[in-house]
Every structure is written in C-alpha cells, then in structure tokens.
C-alpha cells in the first residue's frame, strides 16, 4: 500500500520523554526524590537551532581571535553569557544547546548546561545522548499532548 500521508497528517503525536539516571548528582536532589534528569525529543525546528549554534559559536570564536584589548574582554564576557567556554568545539556548543532544549525536569538554561558539561562531562554526555536517541525516534504517534503543552527548557 505504501505510506498513508492522510493518516499521518491526521494523527495525534506527543513528545517522547524518558528519565536519565544521574546518581552522581545525588547531593543536589531532595532525600526522597528520584535521582533522574527528565528529557524529551527535539522538534525539527529545534534541531535546526542546534545546527545553527555550531555556526554561531564558530563566528563568535573567530571574532574573539580577531579582537584585542578591551573589546576582546567584552566578546569573552558575551561568550560566557551564552555558555561558550574557552577552546570549546563546535560540537560541544551544539550539545550544550541540545541539553538546554531537551531538558524537561529540571528546566535547564545555558549556565546550568555549561556547569554540568564542565563538572560532570560523562553525565552531560549521557543526558545529551538520550536526547539525541529520543529525537531520532521522533514524536510518539497515537498519544495526545495535554492542553497545557509540554514543559520545555527555554534559553536564557
């Protein structure tokens, strides 16, 4: 029969979510709370934003190298505001954006993502890997998203 485009267009979809165990962050959770980081799949538009993040970082880094003195300090402060560390690769910048966009609970801003990335790099990798995995699986068909929509992280 082939792909049923009409059925696809009329289907209900919901965000695919999962918990990532983060026992190494135990001391930052309440005593009775499950030590997990809740994540979700990204949308196509969000994937585009992630890809643009790598290019933005590349331009920021080039600007910082081209500027000297007081202006360079301003660029470095600007990079810090956006969670860009000295010597960070484009891929790491993209993964930081993935963590910001794909984190459900806790809600994650660029600062928190950068701190997790720098202080718990394996945990950071595990969280972003799960977000990529869920994104690859796509939205979940046959389930309706609640009227309140999904709780998602927003970039600060």
N, C-alpha and C positions, 0 to 999 in steps of 0.2 A: 504494500500500500504506500509506503513512504511516509515522510514527515507530515503530520497533520498541523499545518500552520494555524488554522482556525481554532483548533483545540488549545494550542499553545498560547495564542493571543487571549483567549478567554479564561485561561487557567488562573487560579489564585496561587501566589507564591509568598513565602515568608523567608526571613533571614535565617540562615543556617548558623546556629550557635553551639559552642562547646566550652567546657571548662578545661583549663590547663593547670595541672597541679604545680604549685610553687612552694614546696615545703621549705626551701631555703630563705623565703621571705616571712617565715612563721612569726617572728617577733613584731611584725608590722600589722598583724591581724589580731582581732579580739580573741580571747581564750576559747570561746565556743564556736568561732567562725571556721568554716571550711577554708583551707589554705589553697584557694584556686583563683585564677585570673580568667574571667569570662570573656570570650572573644567571639567575633562573628565574621562572616564572609564580607568581602568588599563588593561594591557595585562596579559596573563598568566605568562610570564617571570617576569613582574613587581610584580605580586602577590607573586611569589617565592622570589624575593628580599625582599619584605616586611616581609615575614615569616622568612627569614634569619636575618633580622635586629633584631628581638626579641632575637634570639640566640646570635648574636654578642654583643648585649647590656648585656646579662646575663654574657658572658665571660669577658667583659670589667669591669663590676661591681665586679665580683669575683677577677679580677686582682687588682683592686684598693683596695679592702679589704685586700688582701694578701701582699701588698707592703707598706713599711713605709718610712717616711722622704722625701728626695728629689725625689726619684723615684715616690712616690705617687703623688707628685705635678705634675710631668710630665704626669702621667696617667690621673689626673684630667683635665689638660690642653688639653690632647688628647680627652677626653670625651666631653669637651666644644666645641672643634673643630667640632665634629660630632653631636652637638645639644643634648647631653645627660646631663640632669640635675641631681643633687644630689637627690637620693631617687626616681628616675623615674621608673615606672613599665615597664616591657617588652611590655605590650600592648600600653602604651603611646609612647614608642620608635617606635613601628610599625606604630601607627597613624601618627607620625611625618613624617615618610618615605612615607606614603600614601599621605600626603599633598604635599610633595616635588614632587613626581612622578605625581600626578593627577592635579596639578595646571597648568592652561593654561595661564591665564591673571589675575593677574600678575604672571610672572615666579617666582617660589618660591624656594629658597635654604634652607639648613638646618637651617641657622641662622634665616631667616625670619620666618620659620615654628615654631621654638622654641620660638621666641618672641610673635607670635600670640598665641601659645599654653599657654604661661605663663601669658600674659597680657589680653587676651580675650579668656578664656577657652571655653565658650559656642559657640562663633563664630568658634573657632577651631573645636569643636565637630560637628557643623552644616556643615562645609565645608567637613570634612572627612566623615561624614555620607552620604553626597550626592555622594562623590567619590565611596564609597562602594556600594551605591544603583546603580549607573551607571555601575559599574563593574559587579554587579550581573545580570544586564540586558544584558550584553555582547555588542559586537560591533554591529553597526547598519547595517543590511543587505540591499542590494539594492541601496546603495549610494557609489559612488566612492570618495576616498580621493584625494584631489588635488595633482598635480605633486610635489608641494613643501613639501608634507607630513604634519604632524601635528606639531604645535609648542608645545613643551613639556618642562617641567622643567628638569634641569639636576642637579645632586648632585654636590655640590662644592667640 
